Amino acid sequence: MNDLSENKQPHIPVNGWRTIGTARFGLAVAVVSASMVIGVFELARLRSPSSAHEPFPEGVSAREYQLAKESFELKYHRIADRLDVLSWLAEWYLGRERRPLAVNCFAAIPSAHPQYGRMARYQQGRALLELNRAVESEQQFRELIPLEETAPTIEPRYLTDARQRLRHLLEVSLRFEERQQLLRGVIARGEADHFELLVFCFPSHLRWNGPTTVQWLERFQASDPADPVLNVALGRYRTGQGKLDEARPILESVVHARPDDRFALAALLACLRDADDPDEWSRRMTALPAQLSDDPWLLLIQRGVFANQNDQPEIAVAAFEQLLSQDRTCTEAWTGLAESWLLLNEPVLRQKALAMVAGLGRIQNNLSKVNLHPTNPDGYVYVADMCAEIELDHEGLLLTQYAEKLAPENERVRAAREMFQTRLASRQGGLSEKP
C-alpha cells in the first residue's frame, strides 16, 4: 500500500561533486550546485498541479498531493511528475476506501499514458461500479476492452475481469443483445468460462430477475435516476414483479422523451399486455413502424403475439423467425411459432416447434446441474445430447468443445464433439447454422 507518512522525507539523488581545494572554486561550485538543485525542484514544481494549467482533481488537497509526491520520490528515487503522483494518490485512496477521490485521480490520467493509462481505466471502472455509478463504470470498461484486445499492455486477467464486469452491467440492465455481442468474441477466442458458455448458448434460459439483481439495478438507477437505459430496466423489473402501477409511468416517461427508442417501447408494450389493457396495447401495436432487422427480441415477441391474435400468421412467422435467428433457444418464440403454424394449417412444422419447446424445457431443467458442477465433462455432454435431439448443433458443439478442454482424453467427449462437427459440415443453411 502506498505510504503518505508525513514523517518520511523524499530522497532525491543529486550527483556528488569532488571537493575543490581552493575556496574560490568551492564557492563557485556551491553556487552552481545550488542552482542545479533549485532548477530541478522548480521543474518539478512546474510539472505539478499547483500550476494554473493543471489543477488538483476535485477533492484532492494540496497537503495530500505533496505527501504523495514525497512518498513516490522516496520509494523510486526520482522526481515525480503529475501523473506519477495522481496514480500513487489514487491507489492510496482506494486502500482507504475513499473511492470518489480515487475515481477523480484516475479520471485525470489519460488512457494513452504508456505506464498508467490502461490500469487507470480498469481501476476507475471498478471503483465506479463499487459506487454504483454503473453508467460511468461501463464507459471505462468499453474504452479499455478494445484497446487491450488490439494491443495488450496489462496482464490478461485484468482484461478478463473487465469483460466479466461489463457483462454483469449488461445483464443487470437487461441488455441481452449487447451481452451476446460481447460473449461472441469471448467464445470465438476460446476464453469463456463455464457460465459465459451457458449464457451464450442459452441466453433466455438463465434469467436475471432475482431479488439480488433487482437490488443492483435499483442502486444503479438511484445513482443515475435520469438514465433511460436504467429506467427501462427498472420498468421491466417492476413489470416482472407484478408492480404494474409503478412500471407503467416509468416506461411511459421514457417513451415520451424518446419516442424512437424501440427498447423502451417494447418494455412498455410488455407492461401494457401484462396489465390487461388490450385497447391501449392494440393501439400502440397498430402504430408500430415496420419490422426492422435489428428489432430487439422483446419487441419481436410483441409483434408475433399481436399478429397471431389478429389472424396474421405470416407476419407472426416473420417476427418469430427473426427472433430465432438471434436466439434459437427462445422458448417463447417457438411457442408463438407453433401457434402460427396451426393458423397456417402446417401440422408438420407445428409439431417441430412443439418438439423444440419440449426439448428446451428438458435442457433448462439440467442447466443448473451443469452450473453446480462446472468441472464435470459429463454434464456438458448430457446437455449436448439433448441439443442433438432438437438440432441445436452449434450449441452442442460448443458444449462438447468445452468438455474436451476439461477431459482431453475422454473418448465419449471426443466422439460427441466429432459428431456435431460432422452434422454441421453436412448442413446447408437454416436456423441451426447460426450461433
C-alpha positions as CSV (number, residue, x, y, z in Angstrom):
1,M,0.0,0.0,0.0
2,N,1.3,3.5,-0.8
3,D,2.6,5.4,2.2
4,L,1.8,9.1,2.7
5,S,3.5,9.4,6.1
6,E,4.4,13.0,6.9
7,N,7.5,11.9,8.8
8,K,9.2,10.4,5.8
9,Q,11.2,12.9,3.7
10,P,11.8,12.4,0.0
11,H,15.2,11.3,-1.1
12,I,16.2,13.0,-4.3
13,P,19.6,11.9,-5.6
14,V,22.0,14.6,-6.7
15,N,25.3,13.9,-8.4
16,G,28.2,14.1,-6.0
17,W,30.9,16.7,-6.5
18,R,34.6,16.4,-5.8
19,T,35.9,18.7,-3.1
20,I,37.8,21.6,-4.7
21,G,40.8,22.6,-2.8
22,T,40.6,26.3,-3.2
23,A,38.0,28.5,-1.6
24,R,37.2,30.5,-4.7
25,F,36.4,27.4,-6.7
26,G,34.5,26.0,-3.8
27,L,32.2,29.0,-3.7
28,A,31.6,28.8,-7.4
29,V,30.8,25.1,-7.3
30,A,28.4,25.7,-4.3
31,V,26.6,28.3,-6.3
32,V,26.3,26.1,-9.4
33,S,25.2,23.1,-7.3
34,A,22.5,25.2,-5.5
35,S,21.3,26.5,-8.9
36,M,21.0,22.9,-10.2
37,V,19.1,21.7,-7.2
38,I,16.8,24.7,-7.3
39,G,16.3,24.1,-11.0
40,V,15.3,20.5,-10.5
41,F,12.8,21.4,-7.9
42,E,11.5,24.3,-10.0
43,L,11.0,21.9,-12.9
44,A,9.1,19.5,-10.6
45,R,7.0,22.4,-9.3
46,L,6.1,23.5,-12.8
47,R,5.1,19.9,-13.6
48,S,2.9,19.6,-10.5
49,P,-0.8,20.6,-10.4
50,S,0.0,23.7,-8.5
51,S,0.3,25.3,-11.9
52,A,-2.9,27.1,-13.0
53,H,-2.9,24.9,-16.1
54,E,-3.0,21.6,-14.1
55,P,-5.4,22.0,-11.1
56,F,-5.8,19.3,-8.5
57,P,-8.6,16.8,-9.1
58,E,-11.7,17.6,-7.2
59,G,-11.4,16.8,-3.5
60,V,-7.6,16.4,-3.5
61,S,-5.9,18.6,-1.0
62,A,-2.5,20.3,-1.6
63,R,-1.3,18.6,1.6
64,E,-2.1,15.1,0.4
65,Y,-0.8,15.8,-3.0
66,Q,2.5,16.9,-1.6
67,L,2.7,13.9,0.7
68,A,2.1,11.6,-2.2
69,K,4.8,13.3,-4.2
70,E,7.3,12.9,-1.4
71,S,6.4,9.3,-0.8
72,F,6.7,8.4,-4.5
73,E,10.1,10.1,-4.7
74,L,11.3,8.4,-1.6
75,K,10.4,5.0,-3.0
76,Y,11.5,5.4,-6.6
77,H,14.4,7.9,-6.2
78,R,13.3,10.2,-8.9
79,I,11.3,13.4,-9.4
80,A,7.6,12.6,-9.6
81,D,5.6,14.2,-12.4
82,R,1.9,14.9,-12.1
83,L,0.7,11.5,-13.3
84,D,3.1,9.7,-11.0
85,V,1.5,11.5,-8.1
86,L,-2.0,11.0,-9.3
87,S,-1.5,7.3,-9.8
88,W,0.0,7.0,-6.4
89,L,-2.7,9.0,-4.8
90,A,-5.5,7.0,-6.5
91,E,-4.2,3.7,-5.1
92,W,-3.7,5.3,-1.7
93,Y,-7.3,6.5,-1.7
94,L,-8.5,3.0,-2.8
95,G,-6.6,1.4,0.0
96,R,-8.5,3.6,2.4
97,E,-11.9,3.1,0.7
98,R,-12.1,6.8,-0.3
99,R,-13.3,5.7,-3.8
100,P,-14.7,9.1,-5.0
101,L,-11.3,10.7,-4.7
102,A,-9.6,7.7,-6.3
103,V,-12.0,8.0,-9.2
104,N,-11.2,11.7,-9.6
105,C,-7.5,10.9,-9.7
106,F,-7.9,8.0,-12.2
107,A,-10.1,10.2,-14.4
108,A,-7.2,12.7,-14.7
109,I,-4.9,10.1,-16.2
110,P,-5.3,9.8,-20.0
111,S,-5.8,6.3,-21.5
112,A,-2.9,6.9,-23.8
113,H,-0.3,7.2,-21.0
114,P,2.0,4.2,-21.6
115,Q,2.5,3.3,-17.9
116,Y,-0.7,4.3,-16.1
117,G,-3.4,4.7,-18.8
118,R,-4.9,1.3,-19.2
119,M,-4.8,0.4,-15.5
120,A,-6.4,3.8,-14.7
121,R,-9.4,2.9,-16.9
122,Y,-9.7,-0.6,-15.3
123,Q,-9.3,0.7,-11.7
124,Q,-11.7,3.7,-12.4
125,G,-14.3,1.3,-13.8
126,R,-14.1,-1.0,-10.8
127,A,-14.3,1.9,-8.3
128,L,-17.2,3.4,-10.1
129,L,-19.0,0.1,-10.1
130,E,-18.4,-0.2,-6.3
131,L,-20.0,3.3,-6.0
132,N,-23.0,2.0,-8.1
133,R,-22.2,4.6,-10.8
134,A,-22.9,2.0,-13.5
135,V,-23.2,4.3,-16.4
136,E,-19.7,5.8,-15.9
137,S,-18.3,2.4,-15.0
138,E,-19.5,0.9,-18.3
139,Q,-17.8,3.8,-20.2
140,Q,-14.4,2.9,-18.6
141,F,-14.7,-0.8,-19.5
142,R,-15.9,0.0,-23.0
143,E,-12.9,2.2,-23.5
144,L,-10.4,-0.3,-22.1
145,I,-11.5,-3.6,-23.7
146,P,-11.0,-2.7,-27.4
147,L,-7.6,-1.1,-26.6
148,E,-6.4,-4.2,-24.8
149,E,-7.8,-6.6,-27.4
150,T,-6.0,-4.6,-30.1
151,A,-2.6,-4.1,-28.4
152,P,-2.4,-5.5,-24.9
153,T,-0.3,-3.8,-22.3
154,I,-1.6,-5.1,-19.0
155,E,-2.0,-8.6,-17.6
156,P,-4.7,-10.7,-19.3
157,R,-6.5,-11.2,-16.0
158,Y,-7.5,-7.6,-15.9
159,L,-9.0,-7.7,-19.4
160,T,-10.9,-10.9,-18.4
161,D,-12.2,-9.2,-15.3
162,A,-13.2,-6.1,-17.2
163,R,-15.2,-8.2,-19.7
164,Q,-17.0,-10.0,-16.8
165,R,-17.9,-6.7,-15.1
166,L,-19.2,-5.3,-18.4
167,R,-21.2,-8.5,-18.9
168,H,-22.6,-8.0,-15.4
169,L,-23.6,-4.5,-16.2
170,L,-25.4,-5.5,-19.4
171,E,-27.2,-8.4,-17.6
172,V,-28.4,-6.3,-14.7
173,S,-29.7,-3.6,-17.2
174,L,-31.3,-6.4,-19.3
175,R,-29.4,-5.6,-22.4
176,F,-29.1,-9.2,-23.6
177,E,-28.5,-8.3,-27.3
178,E,-25.4,-6.4,-26.3
179,R,-24.3,-9.1,-23.9
180,Q,-24.4,-11.7,-26.7
181,Q,-22.2,-9.5,-28.9
182,L,-19.6,-9.3,-26.1
183,L,-19.7,-13.0,-25.4
184,R,-19.5,-13.9,-29.1
185,G,-15.9,-12.6,-29.2
186,V,-15.1,-14.3,-25.9
187,I,-16.4,-17.6,-27.2
188,A,-14.6,-17.2,-30.6
189,R,-11.3,-16.7,-28.8
190,G,-11.8,-19.8,-26.5
191,E,-11.7,-17.6,-23.4
192,A,-15.1,-18.3,-22.0
193,D,-15.6,-19.8,-18.5
194,H,-18.4,-22.3,-18.0
195,F,-21.0,-19.7,-17.0
196,E,-20.2,-17.5,-20.0
197,L,-20.6,-20.5,-22.2
198,L,-24.0,-21.4,-20.8
199,V,-25.2,-17.8,-21.0
200,F,-24.1,-17.6,-24.6
201,C,-25.7,-20.9,-25.7
202,F,-29.0,-20.5,-23.8
203,P,-29.5,-16.7,-23.2
204,S,-33.2,-16.8,-22.5
205,H,-32.9,-19.7,-20.0
206,L,-30.7,-18.0,-17.4
207,R,-32.9,-15.2,-16.2
208,W,-31.7,-12.1,-14.3
209,N,-34.7,-11.3,-12.3
210,G,-33.9,-12.4,-8.8
211,P,-34.1,-10.1,-5.8
212,T,-30.3,-9.5,-5.7
213,T,-30.2,-8.4,-9.3
214,V,-33.2,-6.1,-8.8
215,Q,-31.3,-4.6,-5.9
216,W,-28.3,-4.0,-8.0
217,L,-30.4,-2.2,-10.6
218,E,-32.1,-0.1,-8.0
219,R,-28.8,1.1,-6.7
220,F,-27.6,1.9,-10.2
221,Q,-30.7,3.8,-11.0
222,A,-30.6,5.7,-7.8
223,S,-27.1,7.0,-8.8
224,D,-28.3,7.9,-12.3
225,P,-32.0,8.5,-12.0
226,A,-32.3,10.2,-15.4
227,D,-30.6,7.5,-17.4
228,P,-33.1,6.0,-19.9
229,V,-31.4,2.6,-20.1
230,L,-31.6,2.1,-16.4
231,N,-35.2,3.4,-16.2
232,V,-36.3,0.9,-18.9
233,A,-34.6,-1.9,-17.0
234,L,-36.4,-0.7,-13.8
235,G,-39.7,-0.7,-15.5
236,R,-39.1,-4.2,-16.8
237,Y,-38.2,-5.4,-13.4
238,R,-41.3,-3.8,-11.9
239,T,-43.4,-5.5,-14.6
240,G,-41.9,-8.8,-13.7
241,Q,-42.6,-8.2,-10.1
242,G,-46.3,-7.5,-10.9
243,K,-45.9,-3.9,-9.8
244,L,-47.5,-2.6,-13.0
245,D,-48.7,0.7,-11.4
246,E,-45.1,1.5,-10.8
247,A,-43.7,0.2,-14.1
248,R,-46.1,1.9,-16.4
249,P,-45.4,5.6,-15.6
250,I,-41.6,4.9,-15.6
251,L,-41.8,3.4,-19.1
252,E,-44.3,5.9,-20.4
253,S,-42.0,8.7,-19.3
254,V,-39.0,7.2,-21.2
255,V,-41.1,6.5,-24.3
256,H,-42.5,10.1,-24.2
257,A,-38.9,11.5,-24.1
258,R,-37.5,9.0,-26.6
259,P,-40.3,8.0,-29.0
260,D,-37.9,6.2,-31.3
261,D,-36.4,4.1,-28.6
262,R,-37.6,0.6,-29.6
263,F,-36.2,-1.0,-26.4
264,A,-38.3,1.4,-24.2
265,L,-41.4,0.9,-26.4
266,A,-41.0,-2.9,-26.3
267,A,-40.8,-2.7,-22.5
268,L,-43.9,-0.5,-22.3
269,L,-45.8,-2.8,-24.6
270,A,-45.0,-5.8,-22.4
271,C,-46.2,-3.9,-19.4
272,L,-49.5,-3.0,-21.1
273,R,-50.0,-6.6,-22.1
274,D,-49.4,-7.8,-18.6
275,A,-51.7,-5.0,-17.2
276,D,-54.5,-6.4,-19.3
277,D,-55.0,-3.1,-21.2
278,P,-55.9,-4.6,-24.6
279,D,-57.1,-1.3,-26.1
280,E,-54.0,0.7,-25.3
281,W,-51.8,-2.3,-26.2
282,S,-53.6,-2.7,-29.6
283,R,-53.5,1.0,-30.3
284,R,-49.7,1.2,-29.8
285,M,-49.1,-2.1,-31.6
286,T,-51.1,-0.9,-34.6
287,A,-49.0,2.3,-34.7
288,L,-45.7,0.4,-34.8
289,P,-43.4,1.1,-37.7
290,A,-42.5,-1.8,-40.0
291,Q,-40.3,-4.6,-38.6
292,L,-36.6,-3.8,-38.8
293,S,-33.7,-6.2,-39.0
294,D,-32.3,-5.1,-35.6
295,D,-35.6,-5.0,-33.6
296,P,-35.0,-6.1,-30.0
297,W,-36.2,-9.5,-29.0
298,L,-38.8,-8.2,-26.7
299,L,-40.4,-6.2,-29.5
300,L,-40.3,-9.1,-31.9
301,I,-42.2,-11.2,-29.3
302,Q,-44.9,-8.4,-29.1
303,R,-45.1,-8.3,-32.9
304,G,-45.5,-12.0,-33.2
305,V,-48.2,-12.3,-30.5
306,F,-50.2,-9.4,-31.9
307,A,-50.1,-10.8,-35.4
308,N,-51.3,-14.2,-34.2
309,Q,-54.1,-12.6,-32.3
310,N,-55.2,-10.7,-35.3
311,D,-55.1,-13.7,-37.6
312,Q,-51.9,-12.6,-39.5
313,P,-49.8,-15.7,-39.0
314,E,-47.4,-14.8,-41.9
315,I,-46.4,-11.6,-40.1
316,A,-46.0,-13.6,-36.9
317,V,-43.8,-16.1,-38.5
318,A,-41.5,-13.3,-39.8
319,A,-41.2,-11.9,-36.3
320,F,-40.6,-15.2,-34.5
321,E,-38.1,-16.4,-37.1
322,Q,-36.1,-13.2,-36.9
323,L,-36.0,-13.7,-33.1
324,L,-34.9,-17.3,-33.5
325,S,-32.1,-16.1,-35.8
326,Q,-30.8,-14.2,-32.8
327,D,-31.6,-16.8,-30.1
328,R,-32.6,-20.3,-31.3
329,T,-33.3,-21.4,-27.7
330,C,-36.1,-18.9,-27.0
331,T,-39.0,-21.0,-25.8
332,E,-41.4,-18.0,-26.2
333,A,-40.6,-17.7,-29.9
334,W,-41.0,-21.4,-30.6
335,T,-44.4,-21.4,-28.7
336,G,-45.6,-18.5,-30.8
337,L,-44.3,-20.2,-33.9
338,A,-46.3,-23.3,-33.1
339,E,-49.4,-21.2,-32.9
340,S,-48.6,-19.5,-36.2
341,W,-48.2,-22.9,-37.9
342,L,-51.5,-24.0,-36.5
343,L,-53.2,-21.0,-38.1
344,L,-51.5,-21.7,-41.3
345,N,-52.5,-25.4,-41.2
346,E,-48.9,-26.6,-41.2
347,P,-49.1,-29.6,-38.8
348,V,-45.5,-30.9,-39.5
349,L,-44.0,-27.5,-38.8
350,R,-46.2,-27.0,-35.8
351,Q,-45.1,-30.4,-34.4
352,K,-41.4,-29.5,-34.9
353,A,-42.0,-26.2,-33.0
354,L,-43.7,-28.1,-30.1
355,A,-40.8,-30.6,-30.1
356,M,-38.4,-27.6,-29.7
357,V,-40.4,-26.3,-26.8
358,A,-40.4,-29.7,-25.0
359,G,-36.6,-30.2,-25.7
360,L,-35.7,-26.7,-24.5
361,G,-37.7,-27.4,-21.3
362,R,-35.6,-30.5,-20.6
363,I,-32.4,-28.6,-21.3
364,Q,-33.4,-25.8,-18.9
365,N,-34.1,-28.3,-16.2
366,N,-30.5,-29.6,-16.5
367,L,-28.5,-26.3,-16.9
368,S,-28.4,-25.8,-13.1
369,K,-26.7,-29.2,-12.7
370,V,-24.0,-28.2,-15.1
371,N,-23.6,-24.8,-13.4
372,L,-23.3,-26.6,-10.0
373,H,-20.6,-29.0,-11.3
374,P,-18.7,-26.9,-13.8
375,T,-15.6,-29.2,-13.9
376,N,-17.6,-32.4,-14.7
377,P,-17.4,-33.0,-18.5
378,D,-20.3,-35.5,-18.4
379,G,-22.8,-32.7,-17.6
380,Y,-21.9,-30.8,-20.8
381,V,-22.2,-34.0,-22.9
382,Y,-25.5,-34.8,-21.3
383,V,-27.0,-31.4,-22.3
384,A,-25.3,-31.6,-25.7
385,D,-27.1,-34.9,-26.3
386,M,-30.4,-33.1,-25.7
387,C,-29.3,-30.4,-28.1
388,A,-28.7,-33.1,-30.8
389,E,-32.3,-34.3,-30.4
390,I,-33.6,-30.9,-31.5
391,E,-30.9,-29.9,-33.9
392,L,-29.1,-27.3,-31.8
393,D,-25.9,-28.3,-33.3
394,H,-23.8,-25.2,-32.8
395,E,-24.7,-25.2,-29.1
396,G,-23.9,-28.9,-28.8
397,L,-20.6,-28.3,-30.5
398,L,-19.6,-25.5,-28.1
399,L,-20.6,-27.6,-25.1
400,T,-18.6,-30.6,-26.2
401,Q,-15.6,-28.5,-27.1
402,Y,-15.6,-27.1,-23.6
403,A,-16.0,-30.6,-22.1
404,E,-13.0,-31.7,-24.2
405,K,-10.9,-29.0,-22.6
406,L,-11.8,-30.4,-19.2
407,A,-11.2,-34.0,-20.3
408,P,-9.0,-34.1,-23.4
409,E,-8.5,-37.9,-23.2
410,N,-12.2,-38.8,-22.7
411,E,-13.3,-40.8,-25.8
412,R,-17.0,-40.2,-25.2
413,V,-16.4,-36.4,-25.2
414,R,-14.3,-36.6,-28.3
415,A,-16.8,-38.7,-30.2
416,A,-19.6,-36.2,-29.3
417,R,-17.6,-33.3,-30.5
418,E,-16.8,-35.0,-33.8
419,M,-20.4,-35.9,-34.3
420,F,-21.5,-32.3,-34.0
421,Q,-18.7,-31.2,-36.4
422,T,-19.9,-33.7,-38.9
423,R,-23.5,-32.7,-38.6
424,L,-22.7,-29.0,-39.0
425,A,-20.5,-29.7,-42.1
426,S,-23.4,-31.5,-43.7
427,R,-25.9,-28.8,-43.2
428,Q,-26.7,-26.2,-45.9
429,G,-28.2,-23.1,-44.2
430,G,-31.1,-22.9,-41.9
431,L,-31.6,-21.5,-38.4
432,S,-29.4,-24.1,-36.7
433,E,-26.4,-22.9,-38.7
434,K,-26.3,-19.6,-36.8
435,P,-24.8,-19.3,-33.3
